[in-house]
Amino acid sequence: MAGPAAVAADNPYQRGPDPTAASVAAPNGPFATAQVSVPSGYGFNGGMIYYPTDTSQGTFGAIAISPGYTALFSVELAWMGPRLASQGFVVIGIETNNRNDFDTARGTQLLAALDYLTGQSSVRNRVDPNRLAVAGHSMGGGGAFSAALRRPALKAAVGFTPFSPSQNLNTMRVPALLYSGQNDTVTTPSSVSNLYNGLPSTTEAAYIEAAGLDHSFPTRPNTLLMRTMIPWVKIFLDNDLRYTQFLCPLTDSSGVLQYRNTCPLVPPGLPSPSPTTAPPTTAPPTTAPPTGACTATYQTIGSWPGSFQGEVTVRAGSSAINGWTVGWTLGGGQRSPRSGTAP
């Protein structure tokens, strides 16, 4: 089983120098950027594309971003475009056909924007059409999840204080990052947490609650959002495991009230990291179980910083059973993937 270093060494999508805590929080990344406007008429109401000018490293992953209800991308989220592009992504920020469009309509427009970006835009040759993501604020965040539910080939979905009135996420297959603000009274932390809790256990995900911030905090340039979003899209668009160090565990918890995750955050199709230690917490039984009894044993088969992998073996005994339920108490310091604590 290949470890993170081996995967990174063979990764054709890795872009940019080795990251540091300072580099993911910096206003400008290692790539110079440019931008080009997009006219309306391609399924959305135009917008702006931001892209790295470097042509020596091949194509880049791309992210389409939608604004919130009644808002304009150019007003509330344009600050993200150059910042993400400077980290090695092509970004298309869209204006919606109607500023009152709901989440599903915004999802349709995000997908149209990605299709335009990869098929017709002036920068289409800079984009890898197989490495695409969606993001959005409030109703736009719900739109991002709507797009991801309909196009599971997307690599990542990010919702900034997302409002998702038309769907739940219980069939989501795209890795999802959700942000909430402690003082948000529009999409409350509990509503965003409920979206997170509804994700399938097989889908990589993370939930970040920002301390003392409100619904509109993503519309203002802020380091907390970028130092966590950049690693997320690097991991899942670029298969770049150099960035897991910032999220598994969260290395900078300043301004974070709650952080929940499914670490170690492995892009679909890549092998899990090789465990550094594998001490069993419960030794396999040394004596045979009683004849006819249904038994269950648990042991830790792999662990790494911030996470572990457990194995439960259930034996029916000497006769077949129609159904069974098993439960166990986690050891000190352990928690299930969907649980979380304040940093």
Solvent accessible surface area in square Angstrom, and as a share of the most:
residue,aa,sasa,rsa
1,M,170,0.76
2,A,42,0.32
3,G,18,0.17
4,P,55,0.35
5,A,83,0.64
6,A,48,0.37
7,V,17,0.10
8,A,17,0.13
9,A,87,0.68
10,D,120,0.62
11,N,20,0.10
12,P,94,0.59
13,Y,72,0.27
14,Q,56,0.25
15,R,20,0.07
16,G,20,0.19
17,P,89,0.56
18,D,105,0.55
19,P,13,0.08
20,T,74,0.43
21,A,66,0.51
22,A,76,0.59
23,S,40,0.26
24,V,4,0.02
25,A,26,0.20
26,A,29,0.22
27,P,93,0.59
28,N,118,0.61
29,G,20,0.19
30,P,74,0.47
31,F,13,0.06
32,A,72,0.56
33,T,51,0.30
34,A,35,0.27
35,Q,103,0.46
36,V,52,0.30
37,S,74,0.48
38,V,10,0.06
39,P,82,0.52
40,S,66,0.42
41,G,71,0.68
42,Y,82,0.31
43,G,41,0.40
44,F,2,0.01
45,N,72,0.37
46,G,2,0.02
47,G,18,0.17
48,M,51,0.23
49,I,2,0.01
50,Y,12,0.05
51,Y,34,0.13
52,P,0,0.00
53,T,60,0.35
54,D,42,0.22
55,T,105,0.61
56,S,97,0.62
57,Q,66,0.29
58,G,46,0.44
59,T,48,0.28
60,F,2,0.01
61,G,0,0.00
62,A,0,0.00
63,I,1,0.00
64,A,0,0.00
65,I,0,0.00
66,S,0,0.00
67,P,0,0.00
68,G,2,0.02
69,Y,95,0.36
70,T,62,0.36
71,A,23,0.18
72,L,55,0.27
73,F,3,0.01
74,S,71,0.46
75,V,117,0.67
76,E,18,0.08
77,L,0,0.00
78,A,29,0.23
79,W,45,0.16
80,M,0,0.00
81,G,0,0.00
82,P,55,0.34
83,R,25,0.09
84,L,0,0.00
85,A,0,0.00
86,S,5,0.03
87,Q,6,0.03
88,G,0,0.00
89,F,0,0.00
90,V,0,0.00
91,V,0,0.00
92,I,0,0.00
93,G,0,0.00
94,I,0,0.00
95,E,25,0.11
96,T,5,0.03
97,N,88,0.45
98,N,80,0.41
99,R,120,0.44
100,N,84,0.43
101,D,24,0.13
102,F,98,0.41
103,D,0,0.00
104,T,60,0.35
105,A,35,0.27
106,R,0,0.00
107,G,0,0.00
108,T,70,0.41
109,Q,7,0.03
110,L,0,0.00
111,L,19,0.09
112,A,22,0.17
113,A,0,0.00
114,L,0,0.00
115,D,72,0.37
116,Y,21,0.08
117,L,0,0.00
118,T,36,0.21
119,G,46,0.44
120,Q,115,0.51
121,S,0,0.00
122,S,90,0.58
123,V,6,0.04
124,R,105,0.38
125,N,128,0.66
126,R,66,0.24
127,V,5,0.03
128,D,17,0.09
129,P,82,0.51
130,N,112,0.57
131,R,6,0.02
132,L,14,0.07
133,A,0,0.00
134,V,0,0.00
135,A,0,0.00
136,G,0,0.00
137,H,9,0.04
138,S,9,0.06
139,M,6,0.02
140,G,0,0.00
141,G,0,0.00
142,G,0,0.00
143,G,0,0.00
144,A,0,0.00
145,F,0,0.00
146,S,3,0.02
147,A,0,0.00
148,A,0,0.00
149,L,47,0.23
150,R,118,0.43
151,R,71,0.26
152,P,58,0.36
153,A,79,0.61
154,L,8,0.04
155,K,75,0.32
156,A,0,0.00
157,A,0,0.00
158,V,0,0.00
159,G,0,0.00
160,F,0,0.00
161,T,0,0.00
162,P,2,0.01
163,F,80,0.33
164,S,16,0.10
165,P,62,0.39
166,S,60,0.39
167,Q,36,0.16
168,N,86,0.44
169,L,1,0.00
170,N,87,0.45
171,T,100,0.58
172,M,0,0.00
173,R,168,0.61
174,V,1,0.00
175,P,3,0.02
176,A,0,0.00
177,L,1,0.01
178,L,0,0.00
179,Y,0,0.00
180,S,0,0.00
181,G,0,0.00
182,Q,77,0.34
183,N,84,0.43
184,D,4,0.02
185,T,122,0.71
186,V,98,0.56
187,T,3,0.02
188,T,52,0.30
189,P,27,0.17
190,S,73,0.47
191,S,47,0.30
192,V,0,0.00
193,S,19,0.12
194,N,101,0.52
195,L,24,0.12
196,Y,0,0.00
197,N,78,0.40
198,G,31,0.29
199,L,8,0.04
200,P,34,0.21
201,S,99,0.64
202,T,129,0.75
203,T,7,0.04
204,E,30,0.13
205,A,0,0.00
206,A,1,0.00
207,Y,1,0.00
208,I,0,0.00
209,E,13,0.06
210,A,0,0.00
211,A,39,0.30
212,G,43,0.41
213,L,56,0.28
214,D,60,0.31
215,H,28,0.13
216,S,41,0.26
217,F,4,0.01
218,P,0,0.00
219,T,29,0.17
220,R,106,0.39
221,P,92,0.58
222,N,31,0.16
223,T,56,0.33
224,L,16,0.08
225,L,0,0.00
226,M,0,0.00
227,R,25,0.09
228,T,2,0.01
229,M,0,0.00
230,I,0,0.00
231,P,0,0.00
232,W,0,0.00
233,V,0,0.00
234,K,1,0.00
235,I,0,0.00
236,F,4,0.02
237,L,1,0.01
238,D,0,0.00
239,N,34,0.17
240,D,0,0.00
241,L,13,0.06
242,R,36,0.13
243,Y,9,0.03
244,T,26,0.15
245,Q,92,0.41
246,F,11,0.05
247,L,2,0.01
248,C,17,0.10
249,P,78,0.49
250,L,23,0.12
251,T,83,0.48
252,D,59,0.31
253,S,43,0.28
254,S,70,0.45
255,G,40,0.38
256,V,14,0.08
257,L,68,0.34
258,Q,51,0.23
259,Y,14,0.05
260,R,23,0.08
261,N,17,0.09
262,T,14,0.08
263,C,18,0.11
264,P,26,0.16
265,L,0,0.00
266,V,17,0.10
267,P,3,0.02
268,P,100,0.63
269,G,84,0.80
270,L,44,0.22
271,P,52,0.33
272,S,47,0.30
273,P,18,0.12
274,S,44,0.28
275,P,57,0.36
276,T,100,0.58
277,T,79,0.46
278,A,55,0.43
279,P,78,0.49
280,P,74,0.46
281,T,77,0.44
282,T,66,0.39
283,A,73,0.57
284,P,79,0.50
285,P,77,0.48
286,T,133,0.78
287,T,107,0.62
288,A,92,0.71
289,P,63,0.39
290,P,100,0.63
291,T,133,0.77
292,G,39,0.37
293,A,33,0.26
294,C,66,0.39
295,T,36,0.21
296,A,48,0.37
297,T,38,0.22
298,Y,28,0.11
299,Q,51,0.23
300,T,6,0.03
301,I,67,0.34
302,G,1,0.01
303,S,22,0.14
304,W,32,0.11
305,P,93,0.58
306,G,57,0.55
307,S,17,0.11
308,F,59,0.25
309,Q,90,0.40
310,G,35,0.33
311,E,71,0.32
312,V,49,0.28
313,T,47,0.28
314,V,41,0.24
315,R,127,0.47
316,A,39,0.30
317,G,46,0.44
318,S,83,0.54
319,S,72,0.46
320,A,100,0.77
321,I,69,0.35
322,N,172,0.88
323,G,56,0.54
324,W,143,0.50
325,T,138,0.80
326,V,50,0.29
327,G,66,0.64
328,W,124,0.44
329,T,129,0.75
330,L,55,0.27
331,G,40,0.38
332,G,87,0.83
333,G,81,0.78
334,Q,47,0.21
335,R,98,0.36
336,S,53,0.34
337,P,91,0.57
338,R,45,0.16
339,S,41,0.26
340,G,25,0.24
341,T,83,0.48
342,A,67,0.52
343,P,84,0.53
